[in-house]
Amino acid sequence: MYIQTEQLQKYYQVYHKEAGLAGSLRALFKRRYETIRAVDGVSFAIDAGEIVGFLGPNGAGKTTTLKMLSGLLYPSGGHVEVLGYRPFERRPAFLKQITLVMGQKQQLLWDLPAAETLAINRAIYEVPDAVYQQTVAELSELLELGPLLSKQVRKLSLGERMKCELAAALIHRPKVLFLDEPTIGLDVTTQARVREFIADYNRRYGATVLLTSHYMADVTALCKRVLVINHGVLLYDGDLQGLVERVAPHKLIKVQLDSPVSPEALAAYGQVQRHEGLEAKLLVERAETTRIGARLLGELPVRDVTIEEPAIEDIIAEVFAGRNVVSG
């Protein structure tokens, strides 16, 4: 396995101080601490070349896990191994094979062209000049960097900076990519371009990718497999479509009618979610969608029928809310 964790834990002791002067005085003699279980017994394994989505709400433990996998944090307990190394040992041979990209942090030097950061990273990672030039050319092609590398970083747009950040993070051709919200704050067009780049990099170099994102379009476009975490606990590890089928045993049938039909008549085919004029939306059991669709076409004045999966955002929200807690 390229990445493996067993009962991985990260706990923090957080000091709680009461408000006011009295609280301050009491704190001089007795402090009250609370244990925060940021990551609580997480186990999973990821093979070489996989792109895996890592989903969870804010504070679920995603970034903490990525920091332990990349060696920035020391685990409180459990076992973690990446590429055969224990990340927290921070061995040079390990660091040269991984990268961590955080959408809300930057490594580019603000007052210099992005090319300067790439050159610094080349020296840090001891990338041979010929390999460096080839890699810069390939990344420039994949990311459509053009003249961006020669521009002062402060003059780049957010989307342009993010593309340069990716180039800087990948100048040593890492085998493992930990991507924490790489498309956050980007416009829809740039998000799509970054997704295409990640997929291209994975295909070209066989890189393993663990991706967190609040944009479900990132996950559905890139990841067949997802890990779902909440309150530091892993709730699901498996196929994204399998999660959809387990958490949402229904599909949506959208119907466009030629003439009005009563809500009572529509209710005979499924649960009416919406009914406005000549349009209706029905919730139907997954196994019955084909039969119900055929009935609608044969028995009602239907102009068009479409069958859709529930929105992945709604499914993930169900898992986080605990109404459909699942396990791998």
C-alpha distance (Angstrom), angle and dihedral (degrees) to the residues before:
residue distance angle dihedral
M1 . . .
Y2 3.82 . .
I3 3.80 93.1 .
Q4 3.79 124.7 22.4
T5 3.79 134.3 168.2
E6 3.80 128.9 178.4
Q7 3.79 120.0 -168.4
L8 3.81 89.8 -26.5
Q9 3.81 113.0 -169.6
K10 3.78 138.1 -174.8
Y11 3.81 118.7 -179.4
Y12 3.79 128.8 178.9
Q13 3.79 131.2 -161.5
V14 3.80 108.7 -136.8
Y15 3.81 121.1 -166.1
H16 3.82 116.4 -134.3
K17 3.79 117.2 -158.4
E18 3.78 123.3 -168.5
A19 3.78 116.8 -127.1
G20 3.80 123.0 -102.5
L21 3.78 136.8 24.2
A22 3.80 93.7 -60.7
G23 3.79 90.6 54.9
S24 3.79 90.7 50.3
L25 3.80 91.8 51.0
R26 3.80 92.9 48.7
A27 3.79 89.5 50.0
L28 3.82 89.5 60.1
F29 3.79 89.9 66.7
K30 3.79 104.8 25.9
R31 3.76 127.6 19.6
R32 3.79 123.0 -162.3
Y33 3.77 117.4 -141.2
E34 3.79 131.7 -173.5
T35 3.79 125.5 -155.5
I36 3.81 112.3 -128.8
R37 3.79 113.0 -158.6
A38 3.81 99.2 -152.4
V39 3.82 91.9 168.6
D40 3.79 117.1 16.4
G41 3.80 118.1 -171.5
V42 3.82 101.6 -36.8
S43 3.82 117.4 178.1
F44 3.80 127.8 -179.2
A45 3.81 141.9 130.4
I46 3.80 129.2 -144.4
D47 3.81 125.0 -163.1
A48 3.79 127.7 -140.8
G49 3.80 113.7 -77.6
E50 3.81 96.9 17.4
I51 3.80 122.5 135.1
V52 3.79 106.4 -151.9
G53 3.80 127.1 -175.9
F54 3.80 117.0 -136.7
L55 3.80 108.7 -157.6
G56 3.77 133.1 -174.4
P57 3.81 142.2 119.7
N58 3.79 122.9 -92.3
G59 3.80 109.4 -63.8
A60 3.81 93.9 19.7
G61 3.82 94.1 122.8
K62 3.80 101.6 -100.6
T63 3.80 99.5 123.7
T64 3.81 91.9 40.3
T65 3.81 89.3 54.7
L66 3.80 92.2 48.6
K67 3.80 90.4 50.0
M68 3.81 90.5 52.9
L69 3.81 90.8 47.5
S70 3.80 91.2 51.2
G71 3.81 94.0 44.6
L72 3.81 99.1 -110.7
L73 3.81 92.6 116.5
Y74 3.80 131.0 40.6
P75 3.82 112.7 -131.4
S76 3.79 120.1 -118.1
G77 3.79 90.0 -142.8
G78 3.78 146.1 -21.5
H79 3.79 130.0 52.6
V80 3.80 131.2 -67.5
E81 3.79 128.6 179.6
V82 3.81 130.7 174.4
L83 3.81 121.2 -176.9
G84 3.79 88.4 -14.9
Y85 3.83 92.9 -56.1
R86 3.77 133.2 108.1
P87 3.82 99.4 -122.4
F88 3.81 97.2 -147.3
E89 3.82 90.0 63.5
R90 3.83 86.7 68.8
R91 3.80 94.6 -150.7
P92 3.82 113.9 -176.0
A93 3.81 91.8 -125.9
F94 3.82 88.7 57.0
L95 3.81 96.2 44.4
K96 3.81 91.0 52.0
Q97 3.81 90.3 60.7
I98 3.81 102.1 47.5
T99 3.78 139.2 53.6
L100 3.80 135.7 -167.8
V101 3.80 118.6 -152.6
M102 3.80 117.0 -171.6
G103 3.80 115.5 -169.9
Q104 3.80 92.5 -148.6
K105 3.82 95.9 47.9
Q106 3.77 129.5 62.8
Q107 3.77 135.4 -156.3
L108 3.80 97.2 -174.2
L109 3.79 116.1 112.1
W110 3.81 104.0 -111.6
D111 3.81 100.0 -144.5
L112 3.81 98.1 39.3
P113 3.81 133.8 67.4
A114 3.81 114.3 -88.6
A115 3.82 88.8 -115.6
E116 3.82 88.4 70.4
T117 3.82 91.5 60.6
L118 3.80 89.9 48.4
A119 3.82 89.6 52.7
I120 3.81 91.7 49.0
N121 3.81 90.7 50.3
R122 3.79 89.9 48.9
A123 3.81 88.6 57.6
I124 3.82 93.8 43.7
Y125 3.79 93.0 51.2
E126 3.83 93.1 38.4
V127 3.80 92.8 -126.9
P128 3.84 111.1 178.7
D129 3.81 111.5 -113.4
A130 3.81 94.8 -117.8
V131 3.82 91.6 51.0
Y132 3.81 90.0 45.1
Q133 3.81 93.2 53.6
Q134 3.80 91.7 47.1
T135 3.81 92.1 47.9
V136 3.81 93.1 48.8
A137 3.80 89.4 50.8
E138 3.81 92.3 49.4
L139 3.81 93.9 46.0
S140 3.81 91.0 46.4
E141 3.80 89.0 53.9
L142 3.81 95.1 45.6
L143 3.81 94.7 44.7
E144 3.82 97.0 34.4
L145 3.79 90.4 -127.1
G146 3.81 96.4 161.1
P147 3.83 108.8 158.1
L148 3.83 94.3 -8.7
L149 3.80 94.8 98.3
S150 3.80 91.5 61.9
K151 3.81 94.5 50.2
Q152 3.78 123.4 96.5
V153 3.82 106.5 -100.1
R154 3.80 93.3 -127.9
K155 3.82 88.8 60.9
L156 3.82 94.8 55.0
S157 3.78 123.1 98.5
L158 3.82 119.1 -118.7
G159 3.79 91.4 -100.2
E160 3.80 92.4 47.9
R161 3.81 91.2 48.8
M162 3.81 91.4 50.3
K163 3.80 91.3 53.7
C164 3.80 90.4 49.6
E165 3.82 89.9 46.9
L166 3.80 89.1 55.8
A167 3.79 91.2 49.0
A168 3.82 91.5 50.4
A169 3.80 91.7 47.9
L170 3.80 93.3 50.1
I171 3.80 100.9 42.0
H172 3.83 89.7 107.9
R173 3.84 92.6 49.9
P174 3.82 96.6 -120.1
K175 3.78 119.7 -152.7
V176 3.81 93.1 -145.0
L177 3.81 125.5 46.1
F178 3.79 122.0 -165.1
L179 3.81 104.7 -167.9
D180 3.80 116.5 -172.4
E181 3.83 110.3 -169.8
P182 3.83 94.7 -35.0
T183 3.83 93.0 172.9
I184 3.81 99.4 43.0
G185 3.79 112.9 138.2
L186 3.80 94.1 6.3
D187 3.78 123.8 128.2
V188 3.80 118.9 -107.0
T189 3.81 94.3 -100.8
T190 3.80 93.9 50.9
Q191 3.82 91.3 44.9
A192 3.80 89.0 56.2
R193 3.82 91.4 48.3
V194 3.81 92.2 50.9
R195 3.83 90.2 49.0
E196 3.80 90.3 51.5
F197 3.80 89.7 49.8
I198 3.82 93.4 51.5
A199 3.82 90.5 50.1
D200 3.82 91.4 47.2
Y201 3.82 92.6 48.5
N202 3.81 90.2 49.7
R203 3.81 91.8 51.0
R204 3.80 95.0 43.7
Y205 3.81 99.0 46.5
G206 3.82 103.5 19.4
A207 3.79 89.1 -122.3
T208 3.80 122.0 175.4
V209 3.81 113.0 -126.8
L210 3.81 131.2 -163.6
L211 3.79 107.6 -172.0
T212 3.79 132.0 -171.1
S213 3.78 119.5 -168.8
H214 3.78 140.7 154.0
Y215 3.81 88.4 -151.7
M216 3.78 106.2 88.9
A217 3.81 89.3 -161.6
D218 3.82 87.5 69.3
V219 3.79 91.6 53.2
T220 3.80 98.2 43.4
A221 3.81 91.8 46.8
L222 3.81 96.8 48.3
C223 3.80 112.1 20.0
K224 3.78 130.2 68.8
R225 3.79 89.7 171.8
V226 3.79 127.4 49.2
L227 3.79 137.8 -172.0
V228 3.81 114.3 -151.4
I229 3.81 117.7 -158.6
N230 3.79 131.8 178.8
H231 3.83 130.9 170.5
G232 3.81 87.8 0.4
V233 3.82 93.3 -59.8
L234 3.80 124.9 113.4
L235 3.80 108.0 -124.0
Y236 3.79 101.1 176.2
D237 3.79 139.5 12.3
G238 3.76 116.5 179.0
D239 3.77 150.5 64.4
L240 3.81 115.6 -13.4
Q241 3.79 91.9 -136.6
G242 3.79 89.1 48.8
L243 3.80 89.2 56.1
V244 3.80 89.9 51.4
E245 3.80 91.8 51.3
R246 3.81 94.7 46.0
V247 3.78 98.3 44.8
A248 3.81 97.9 34.4
P249 3.83 110.6 38.7
H250 3.81 89.5 175.1
K251 3.79 138.1 72.5
L252 3.78 130.7 -153.0
I253 3.79 121.1 -115.8
K254 3.80 114.6 -162.0
V255 3.79 114.3 -159.2
Q256 3.80 128.8 -166.4
L257 3.80 112.1 -165.1
D258 3.82 133.5 -154.8
S259 3.82 92.1 -147.6
P260 3.83 135.6 13.4
V261 3.81 120.3 -75.2
S262 3.80 123.8 -170.4
P263 3.82 120.6 -112.1
E264 3.80 88.3 -120.6
A265 3.82 90.9 58.4
L266 3.81 91.6 48.6
A267 3.80 91.4 49.0
A268 3.80 88.7 66.1
Y269 3.82 88.1 71.0
G270 3.80 101.6 43.1
Q271 3.78 146.5 -45.2
V272 3.80 108.4 -46.0
Q273 3.81 108.2 -129.1
R274 3.79 96.5 173.1
H275 3.79 135.7 0.6
E276 3.78 120.2 -178.2
G277 3.80 120.9 158.5
L278 3.77 108.9 -57.0
E279 3.81 95.4 -10.1
A280 3.80 128.4 83.1
K281 3.78 138.7 170.7
L282 3.81 120.6 -151.0
L283 3.80 130.2 -167.7
V284 3.82 108.6 -140.9
E285 3.81 133.4 177.3
R286 3.79 109.8 -94.8
A287 3.81 94.5 -121.4
E288 3.81 92.0 50.1
T289 3.80 100.6 49.7
T290 3.81 97.5 97.8
R291 3.81 93.4 47.2
I292 3.82 93.4 44.8
G293 3.80 91.4 47.4
A294 3.80 90.5 53.3
R295 3.82 90.9 48.4
L296 3.78 91.9 51.1
L297 3.79 91.3 52.0
G298 3.79 92.7 47.6
E299 3.80 100.5 41.6
L300 3.84 107.9 32.1
P301 3.83 134.5 52.0
V302 3.80 92.4 -100.6
R303 3.80 123.0 171.8
D304 3.80 96.7 -179.4
V305 3.83 140.6 -2.3
T306 3.80 128.4 -163.7
I307 3.81 127.2 -177.3
E308 3.81 117.7 -150.9
E309 3.78 140.1 178.3
P310 3.81 115.7 -119.7
A311 3.81 112.8 -96.3
I312 3.81 110.6 -81.9
E313 3.82 88.3 -133.3
D314 3.81 89.3 61.4
I315 3.80 92.1 48.1
I316 3.81 93.6 50.6
A317 3.81 89.6 46.5
E318 3.81 88.6 55.1
V319 3.81 90.2 54.0
F320 3.81 93.5 47.9
A321 3.80 91.4 47.9
G322 3.79 89.6 56.6
R323 3.78 94.1 -124.2
N324 3.80 90.2 117.1
V325 3.78 106.9 22.4
V326 3.78 109.2 178.7
S327 3.75 136.4 -175.6
G328 3.75 131.7 -153.6
